[in-house]
């Protein structure tokens, strides 16, 4: 009978150890489940953050592209309007002179003959140092250099230095370079 009791106590002991081990396993499973929930939440937040960053990057790129297109359109409209105003003013002035002095209106002779003109593409100062394209809306930055407005605005959206000297710019103010814009316009005629 002593042998039976010792076997029963061994079985009870093993049973107790198995229950303890089962409890430990259940505890570990609960910890792993919590870790998985946390991991899934972290992954979801990271995915949302990455998506938001990507959306913001696309918005910025779209904003820059829209600004560039708008600057080109504005420059083109300004040039067209300026040419129209000058042409209308010249015609009115010539007509007024003809009325007063009896002279016949004639076309102005201040333009360089086409045969003596240089192609605008051949003049390096007409090119933007950033895009290497002929400028339409030239502006002067704080470094004293002239750039196409869309090109320097794109540069300044990402940098605070001069594209020419790589030195920090004192400010981000852009001043229209009317003289250069007029020279480009006259060379293009």
C-alpha positions as CSV (number, residue, x, y, z in Angstrom):
1,X,0.0,0.0,0.0
2,X,2.9,2.3,0.6
3,X,4.0,1.8,-3.0
4,X,0.5,2.9,-4.2
5,X,0.6,6.0,-2.0
6,X,4.1,7.0,-3.3
7,X,2.9,6.5,-6.9
8,X,-0.2,8.6,-6.3
9,X,1.9,11.4,-4.7
10,X,4.3,11.2,-7.7
11,X,1.4,11.5,-10.1
12,X,-0.1,14.3,-8.1
13,X,3.3,16.1,-8.1
14,X,3.6,15.6,-11.8
15,X,0.0,16.8,-12.2
16,X,0.8,19.9,-10.1
17,X,3.9,20.6,-12.2
18,X,2.0,20.2,-15.4
19,X,-0.7,22.6,-14.2
20,X,1.9,25.1,-13.2
21,X,3.6,24.7,-16.6
22,X,0.2,25.1,-18.3
23,X,-0.4,28.3,-16.4
24,X,3.0,29.6,-17.4
25,X,2.2,28.7,-21.1
26,X,-1.1,30.5,-20.9
27,X,0.6,33.5,-19.4
28,X,3.2,33.5,-22.2
29,X,0.5,33.1,-24.8
30,X,-1.4,36.2,-23.3
31,X,1.9,38.2,-23.4
32,X,2.5,37.2,-27.0
33,X,-1.1,38.1,-27.9
34,X,-0.6,41.5,-26.4
35,X,2.7,41.9,-28.2
36,X,1.1,41.0,-31.5
37,X,-1.7,43.6,-30.9
38,X,0.9,46.2,-30.1
39,X,2.9,45.2,-33.1
40,X,-0.1,45.4,-35.4
41,X,-1.0,48.8,-34.0
42,X,2.6,50.0,-34.5
43,X,2.6,48.7,-38.0
44,X,-0.7,50.5,-38.7
45,X,0.6,53.8,-37.3
46,X,3.9,53.4,-39.3
47,X,1.9,52.7,-42.5
48,X,-0.4,55.7,-41.9
49,X,2.6,57.9,-41.2
50,X,4.4,56.7,-44.4
51,X,1.2,57.2,-46.4
52,X,0.8,60.7,-45.0
53,X,4.4,61.5,-45.8
54,X,3.9,60.2,-49.3
55,X,0.8,62.3,-49.8
56,X,2.5,65.4,-48.4
57,X,5.4,64.8,-50.8
58,X,3.0,64.5,-53.8
59,X,1.2,67.7,-52.6
60,X,4.5,69.6,-52.5
61,X,5.5,68.3,-56.0
62,X,2.1,69.2,-57.4
63,X,2.3,72.7,-55.7
64,X,5.7,73.3,-57.3
65,X,4.5,72.1,-60.7
66,X,1.4,74.3,-60.5
67,X,3.5,77.3,-59.4
68,X,5.9,76.7,-62.2
69,X,3.1,76.5,-64.8
70,X,1.4,79.5,-63.3
71,X,4.6,81.5,-63.4
72,X,5.1,80.6,-67.0
73,X,1.5,81.6,-67.9
74,X,1.8,84.9,-65.9
75,X,5.1,85.7,-67.7
76,X,3.6,85.0,-71.1
77,X,0.6,87.1,-70.3
78,X,2.7,90.0,-69.0
79,X,4.9,89.9,-72.1
80,X,1.8,89.8,-74.4
81,X,0.2,92.6,-72.5
82,X,3.3,94.7,-72.4
83,X,3.8,94.2,-76.2
84,X,0.2,95.1,-76.8
85,X,0.3,98.3,-74.6
86,X,3.5,99.4,-76.4
87,X,2.1,98.7,-79.8
88,X,-1.2,100.6,-79.1
89,X,0.7,103.5,-77.5
90,X,3.0,103.8,-80.4
91,X,0.2,103.7,-82.9
92,X,-1.8,106.4,-80.9
93,X,1.3,108.6,-80.6
94,X,2.1,108.3,-84.3
95,X,-1.5,109.1,-85.2
96,X,-1.5,112.2,-82.9
97,X,1.8,113.3,-84.5
98,X,0.4,112.9,-87.9
99,X,-2.6,115.0,-87.0
100,X,-0.5,117.8,-85.6
101,X,2.3,118.0,-88.0
102,X,0.8,116.5,-91.1
103,X,3.5,113.8,-91.2
104,X,2.5,110.3,-92.3
105,X,2.5,107.7,-89.5
106,X,5.4,105.2,-90.0
107,X,6.7,102.3,-88.1
108,X,9.2,102.9,-85.4
109,X,12.8,102.4,-86.4
110,X,14.3,101.6,-83.0
111,X,14.5,97.9,-83.6
112,X,17.6,96.0,-84.7
113,X,17.2,94.6,-88.2
114,X,16.6,90.8,-88.1
115,X,19.7,90.1,-90.1
116,X,21.9,91.6,-87.2
117,X,20.1,89.9,-84.4
118,X,21.6,87.1,-82.3
119,X,19.4,84.1,-81.6
120,X,18.2,84.3,-77.9
121,X,19.4,80.7,-77.4
122,X,22.9,81.8,-78.2
123,X,23.1,84.3,-75.4
124,X,24.1,82.6,-72.1
125,X,22.8,85.3,-69.8
126,X,19.3,84.5,-71.1
127,X,19.5,81.0,-69.6
128,X,18.5,80.1,-66.1
129,X,21.6,78.6,-64.3
130,X,19.3,76.1,-62.7
131,X,17.2,74.7,-65.6
132,X,19.5,75.8,-68.4
133,X,16.3,77.0,-70.3
134,X,15.7,80.4,-71.7
135,X,14.2,82.5,-69.0
136,X,10.6,83.8,-69.3
137,X,10.2,85.4,-65.9
138,X,13.7,86.3,-64.6
139,X,14.2,87.3,-61.0
140,X,17.2,88.4,-58.9
141,X,17.8,86.5,-55.7
142,X,19.6,87.7,-52.6
143,X,22.9,86.4,-54.0
144,X,22.7,88.9,-56.8
145,X,22.3,86.2,-59.5
146,X,19.3,86.1,-61.9
147,X,17.2,82.9,-62.2
148,X,13.9,81.8,-63.8
149,X,11.3,82.4,-61.1
150,X,9.9,78.8,-61.2
151,X,13.4,77.3,-61.0
152,X,14.6,79.4,-58.0
153,X,11.2,78.9,-56.2
154,X,11.6,75.1,-56.6
155,X,15.2,75.4,-55.3
156,X,14.3,77.6,-52.3
157,X,11.5,75.2,-51.4
158,X,14.2,72.6,-50.6
159,X,17.3,74.7,-49.8
160,X,18.3,77.9,-48.1
161,X,21.6,78.4,-50.0
162,X,22.5,80.0,-53.3
163,X,22.5,77.5,-56.3
164,X,25.5,79.4,-57.7
165,X,27.7,80.0,-54.7
166,X,26.2,77.4,-52.2
167,X,26.4,80.1,-49.5
168,X,23.4,80.7,-47.2
169,X,21.1,83.3,-48.6
170,X,20.4,86.4,-46.5
171,X,16.7,86.2,-47.4
172,X,14.3,84.5,-49.9
173,X,13.1,87.7,-51.6
174,X,12.9,87.5,-55.4
175,X,13.0,90.8,-57.4
176,X,11.7,90.8,-61.0
177,X,14.6,91.6,-63.5
178,X,12.6,93.8,-65.9
179,X,15.6,94.8,-67.9
180,X,16.6,91.3,-68.7
181,X,13.0,90.2,-69.4
182,X,12.8,93.1,-71.9
183,X,16.1,92.2,-73.5
184,X,15.0,88.6,-73.9
185,X,11.7,89.8,-75.4
186,X,13.4,92.2,-77.9
187,X,15.9,89.5,-78.9
188,X,13.1,87.1,-79.6
189,X,11.3,89.4,-82.0
